[in-house]
Amino acid sequence: MRALPIRYVEPVYRPPSEAWSLIFQVTLGCSHLKTRRDPSSPTGYRVQSGCAFCVAYQTKPFRARPEAEVLAEIDAAAAALGGRVERVFLADGDALVLSTNRLLRILERLCARFPRLQRVTCYASPQNLLGKTVDELRRLREAGLTMIYVGIESGDDEVLRRIDKGATAAQMIEACGRAKAAGLAQSLTVILGLAGPDPERSRRHAEATGRVLDAIAPEYAAALTLMLEERVPSFAEQAGDPAWRELTPVEALREIHWLLSVIRADGIEFRSNHASNWLALKGRLQGDRERLLRQIDAALRDPRLLRPEFLRAL
Ligand code: SF4
């Protein structure tokens, strides 16, 4: 069997739904994350700025890969895989940070080399989207970009500031509104537990997050539960909240109940089947909303319905 002619710079991350996609790294790392070496940190690096919960690219400083190198890799992969490729994911953490013209050239090459290509997706940050006009995003859509994955994390401005997300709730809505106007499908991720266990803050985070999802009304929305383990102290320090801790299952279920309760938009495919969650929910809003809420209530009454702790993972 011939080796794939793509040299990946590890670690490589992709959304679970891109498991069957061919991945091209057009950037390395994430443009929002700044780190420095720190031997006292478990990873050997410490976040200087960037999302406080994120370790994804701590050991890989951000850079755009040379365009010629990416295009040559596409050519080589096409020669090796012929017409078999139907899905492509552009990595790393926020490929949409590249200029529109460079992305257009990459999309053009992908379409030319992979005649059966049906979808091209990538991660995008709110900042990436706000750096582009609707017209630019529309041109990317017309050139073959079909869907973007955006980490919303929270709709609560205080939480967003504490985790250094780099965007407010209003900016998230504006950014994703541009993508929607351009015809790009969107898969959004939110994180339970970011506000910690304080009931008032937890509820504010959950409801504000639900309101942002409601305003954006994406095609897909998924909830993860924050799992930091040994990084709890450094997260609490960066978030400026010494009392911060991870949620218990009951606290996480309450958050997801609050979040779902405020969403009124129709047509969102909602999931909490990520391995970090204690309860796997799957349904289409609004039709399945009452069933999802009943599932949460049942799990609150009967902990045997929860995923065992040893099966939870990031
Ligand atoms: S934008 Fe995404 S990859 Fe970048 S620091 Fe935040 S969570 Fe991590």
Boltz pocket constraint, residues with backbone or C-beta under 6 A from the ligand:
constraints:
  - pocket:
      binder: B
      contacts: [[A, 30], [A, 31], [A, 32], [A, 33], [A, 50], [A, 51], [A, 54], [A, 55], [A, 56], [A, 57], [A, 93], [A, 94], [A, 125], [A, 151]]
      max_distance: 6.0
